[in-house]
Amino acid sequence: MGMEQLEEFRENQLLASACSNRTHVLTCNMKLKYDPYVELHGGLALQRATLVVIKPSPDCTGGCHASRKESEAFVSGAFVGPFRFVAKALMKRRTYLLEMNGF
C-alpha cells in the first residue's frame, strides 16, 4: 500500500454498516495426522497417508480441545471399509494442531 492509499484510507474510514455485512467465519481447530506408509490387510499399502480433521472450535477461552476418545469416535464414524482402518491407524500417530480464525 502506498502513502497516498494510506492517507485515503485514514480520511475515508469504513462505515459501521459496511462492516456489518461481512460474513462471520467460525474459528476452526484442525488436527493433521500423517504416516508415510500404512499397511492394509491383504498385502496392500498406502503411501503418504494424511488425515485432516476440521471441527468448529467451542466458544471458550484457553484451548478447549475434545478428548481423544471423542476425536476417534468422530473420525471412525466418517469412514467405512479400508479407509476406516487407515483412519484408526492415523489416529495413533502424532497430532499437529492448527487453528484457523476468521478475524
C-alpha positions as CSV (number, residue, x, y, z in Angstrom):
1,M,0.0,0.0,0.0
2,G,1.4,3.4,-1.0
3,M,1.4,6.6,1.1
4,E,-1.5,8.0,-1.0
5,Q,-3.6,4.9,-0.4
6,L,-2.9,5.1,3.4
7,E,-3.9,8.7,3.6
8,E,-7.1,7.9,1.6
9,F,-7.9,5.1,4.0
10,R,-7.4,7.3,7.0
11,E,-9.6,10.0,5.6
12,N,-12.4,7.7,4.4
13,Q,-12.7,5.1,7.1
14,L,-15.2,2.3,6.6
15,L,-18.7,2.9,7.8
16,A,-20.1,0.6,10.5
17,S,-22.9,-0.5,8.2
18,A,-20.4,-1.8,5.7
19,C,-18.6,-3.9,8.3
20,S,-21.9,-5.4,9.5
21,N,-22.4,-7.0,6.1
22,R,-19.3,-9.2,6.4
23,T,-19.8,-12.9,6.7
24,H,-18.9,-14.3,10.1
25,V,-16.4,-17.2,9.9
26,L,-16.2,-19.5,12.8
27,T,-12.9,-20.4,14.4
28,C,-11.9,-24.0,13.5
29,N,-9.5,-26.4,15.0
30,M,-7.6,-28.6,12.6
31,K,-5.8,-31.8,13.6
32,L,-3.4,-33.1,11.0
33,K,-2.1,-36.7,11.1
34,Y,0.5,-38.2,8.7
35,D,2.0,-41.6,8.2
36,P,4.5,-42.1,5.3
37,Y,3.5,-45.8,4.9
38,V,0.4,-47.6,6.2
39,E,0.0,-51.4,5.5
40,L,-3.5,-52.6,4.9
41,H,-5.0,-56.1,5.1
42,G,-4.3,-58.3,2.1
43,G,-0.8,-57.0,1.3
44,L,-1.9,-53.6,0.2
45,A,-0.2,-50.4,1.4
46,L,-1.0,-46.7,1.3
47,Q,1.9,-44.2,0.9
48,R,1.9,-40.7,2.4
49,A,-1.5,-41.1,4.2
50,T,-2.8,-37.8,5.6
51,L,-5.8,-37.2,7.7
52,V,-7.1,-33.7,8.5
53,V,-9.9,-33.4,11.0
54,I,-11.7,-30.0,10.9
55,K,-14.1,-29.1,13.6
56,P,-15.6,-25.8,14.8
57,S,-13.9,-24.5,18.0
58,P,-16.0,-24.4,21.1
59,D,-16.6,-20.9,22.4
60,C,-14.3,-21.0,25.4
61,T,-11.0,-19.4,26.4
62,G,-7.8,-21.3,27.0
63,G,-7.7,-24.1,24.5
64,C,-10.7,-26.3,24.9
65,H,-10.0,-29.5,22.9
66,A,-12.1,-32.6,22.5
67,S,-10.9,-35.7,24.3
68,R,-9.0,-38.4,22.4
69,K,-12.0,-40.8,22.6
70,E,-14.4,-38.2,21.2
71,S,-12.0,-37.4,18.3
72,E,-11.6,-41.1,17.5
73,A,-15.3,-41.7,17.5
74,F,-15.8,-38.6,15.3
75,V,-13.3,-39.8,12.8
76,S,-14.0,-43.5,12.7
77,G,-17.7,-42.8,12.2
78,A,-16.9,-40.8,9.0
79,F,-15.3,-43.7,7.1
80,V,-16.1,-47.3,6.0
81,G,-14.1,-50.3,4.9
82,P,-10.3,-49.9,4.4
83,F,-10.5,-46.1,4.9
84,R,-11.8,-46.7,8.5
85,F,-8.8,-48.9,9.1
86,V,-6.4,-46.2,7.8
87,A,-8.1,-43.5,9.8
88,K,-7.8,-45.5,13.0
89,A,-4.1,-46.2,12.3
90,L,-3.6,-42.5,11.7
91,M,-5.3,-41.5,14.9
92,K,-2.5,-43.3,16.8
93,R,0.1,-41.1,15.1
94,R,1.5,-37.7,16.2
95,T,-1.0,-34.8,16.0
96,Y,-0.2,-31.4,14.5
97,L,-2.7,-28.8,15.8
98,L,-3.7,-25.9,13.6
99,E,-6.2,-23.2,14.2
100,M,-7.9,-21.0,11.7
101,N,-9.8,-18.0,12.9
102,G,-12.0,-15.7,10.9
103,F,-10.8,-12.4,12.3
